[in-house]
Every structure is written in C-alpha cells, then in structure tokens.
Amino acid sequence: MDANRGQTLPSMPDIAFDPASDWPMCSHVERRARRLNDMIDRIGANRSRLVRACGGATIAEAAKNCLSCPYPTACIEWVSDRSFDAVEPPSFCRNRNLIRRCREVEGVAVVLTDSDI
C-alpha cells in the first residue's frame, strides 16, 4: 500500500528572476562558453572529437575549466590576436592538453583517449 496516498505535496516557493542579479551570471557563463569555442576554432581543433570524447565528459570538463579560468582577459587577447598562426593553446590555458589532443595535424587526427582527461 502506498503510504503517501491521499497526502498533498508541499508547494514550491515562487522563484523570481531578478535581472539585476541573475543576468550577469548568465552572461558570464555564455561569454566563457564562447571563448572555449573560439579557442577550439583558433587552433583548428576538431570540436566534434572533443564533444564525443568520453561521452561528453571531456567537453564538460573543458567548460568547467573555462568558467573558473583566472586569465579571461589574456584569453580574449590571445584568441583575438591574428598576428600569428596558433598551433596550440597558450601555456596559461587550463584546457591546453585537452584541446591540443583534439587538433588535426596535417590531416592526421590526434586520438583522444579516456586517459587524456
């Protein structure tokens, strides 16, 4: 017999969206995600390989790394600087090894394995 039958569930409190306080965090997360994509594009890494690696765990880890990056200004400047050919992420990038391993070098795909995370 169902012990909860006939009981009502407690009501959930109304959660209001406050644009003044909630929007900056949404914007922050969006900018960091865009920066990860820009970094992937800048060095010519294979985004599909990064997304598929380890069932999506690799891209989730990369996104988490970007969210907590202590060098956002340096990252923006590096990604935007087209005065050089980028072959790998900068040394300060927390996703350097992950992204490097997903780069295609002269048409030969670099294979990313679970041990590379």
Secondary structure in CASP SS format (residue, H / E / C, confidence):
PFRMAT SS
TARGET T0000
AUTHOR 0000-0000-0000
METHOD secondary structure of the structure
MODEL  1
M C 1.00
D C 1.00
A C 1.00
N C 1.00
R C 1.00
G C 1.00
Q C 1.00
T C 1.00
L C 1.00
P C 1.00
S C 1.00
M C 1.00
P C 1.00
D C 1.00
I C 1.00
A C 1.00
F C 1.00
D C 1.00
P H 1.00
A H 1.00
S H 1.00
D H 1.00
W H 1.00
P H 1.00
M H 1.00
C H 1.00
S H 1.00
H H 1.00
V H 1.00
E H 1.00
R H 1.00
R H 1.00
A H 1.00
R H 1.00
R H 1.00
L H 1.00
N H 1.00
D H 1.00
M H 1.00
I H 1.00
D H 1.00
R H 1.00
I H 1.00
G C 1.00
A E 1.00
N C 1.00
R H 1.00
S H 1.00
R H 1.00
L H 1.00
V H 1.00
R H 1.00
A H 1.00
C H 1.00
G H 1.00
G H 1.00
A H 1.00
T H 1.00
I H 1.00
A H 1.00
E H 1.00
A H 1.00
A H 1.00
K H 1.00
N H 1.00
C H 1.00
L H 1.00
S C 1.00
C C 1.00
P C 1.00
Y C 1.00
P H 1.00
T H 1.00
A H 1.00
C H 1.00
I H 1.00
E H 1.00
W H 1.00
V H 1.00
S H 1.00
D C 1.00
R C 1.00
S C 1.00
F C 1.00
D C 1.00
A C 1.00
V C 1.00
E C 1.00
P C 1.00
P C 1.00
S C 1.00
F C 1.00
C C 1.00
R C 1.00
N C 1.00
R H 1.00
N H 1.00
L H 1.00
I H 1.00
R H 1.00
R H 1.00
C C 1.00
R E 1.00
E E 1.00
V E 1.00
E C 1.00
G C 1.00
V E 1.00
A E 1.00
V C 1.00
V C 1.00
L C 1.00
T C 1.00
D H 1.00
S H 1.00
D H 1.00
I C 1.00
END
